[in-house]
Amino acid sequence: MLVSTQTYSDIWQDCLSRIKEQTSEDEFAKWFQPIIPLNFDGTTLQLRVPNESYVYHIEKNYLSFLRPILHQLFGMKTRLRYVMPKAEQNHATTVQGADSTAINKFIARTDTANIKNPFILPGIRKAIVDPQLNPAYTFDTHIEGECNRLARSAGLAVAVSPGSTPFNPLYIYGDSGLGKTHIVQAIGNEVRQRHPQMQVLYVSMNKFQAQYTHAILNKEFNDFIHFYQMIDVLIIDDIQELAGKEKTQNAFFTIFNHLQLAGKQLIITSDKPPVELKDIEQRLITRFKWGLSAQLCQPDYETKVKIIRSKAARIGVQIPEEVVHYLAENINANIREIEGALSSLVANASFLNKKISTSLAKEILKVYVKFSLKEITIEQINKTVCEYLKLDPEKFNSPKRTREIAQARQIAMYLSKKHTKAPLTAIGSAIGGKNHATVLHACKAVSNLMETDKVFRRQIEEIERKVLGK
């Protein structure tokens, strides 16, 4: 049975009196006085608000004391329904009453997604968005190494305080198979564990594009935008797929700006740094540079050893140490291929009923991965660098210190540290008779220049391919 207008209006006035005690005069006048109670049926209290931003601001900033007041005066089962003036009702009469099942369908399906009225504001009944995260991708299952330390460390910081670190957006880039998806999903899973009240969403750019197209065809563009604006931590995978899609870029720009201004966290992955993105508007690229760009590189020897041991432990197989080190020394591949090669070795050993050994690894895995069957030496690297740079080896080994020779030695030191097991002192001794500190400085100088000079980076990558015999 409906309560009389006078009754629920009086109760609402009592609510306002209590709200006024806990807010400043300006806050109360701006955010609460414009609200008009429309109806109360014993469970649902309908309130007319000027627009959506009112609801979002009130429930984001005042819900902690608003909920107890409503429960005390209207009853513990009270829920809110917000109604906007017709001028604001572009897609629905209410913003609170949508079905959370439709939200989850919108995320999970891009062909027939039902995105009608997905703008569920945080409140007494809060919709739960399926984050689209793989629970196996956590920081516990991720192997840390020099190749990913910056991205991993920044990711952990973001997970602790989403939207409150300088790393917003967090832009992680690198070649396929280096673990970008694992890291960003690990961030998402960590956020959900530490901040269960936050809405986290992982979505590939291809799926985002499909959702956008579906929304346009069904005249649900506002719903599409509002849905993404409710996310607290948005993870976009493969942002480079946005290239050339001008209208989708405009939609993403709107979402990006809203989340950024609202203090929400954005996490982006790509196969290249922001400066190398093609056919994407400059205003977006500029925003990608606002936070931190962290590169993932090919795993070094120590990291490959850890990956192989971890993978073997996860599948419950004991791998002899000599086989672990043989694989780490000879497989020049990304993380995905290393794990695939190990799975192939284990499967073949099981099917052939043989022990896992170095000889079996050599015979079986050469079908699946490319091996570097001869050890890379410092001398070989020096020779390759001189040939590529068209530099006389005698000048390279001479006491001369021209800029050309100095940079060639730095490149050789960088590649020797990366692709040989020689200690730094041995590398320095073999390249100009330098000490280990000079080698460390050279490696840092080359790494820094590769990050800022894409032409130089391509040269290093070309020399590296020649060293590896690719």
Disulfide bonds with the S-S distance in Angstrom:
none
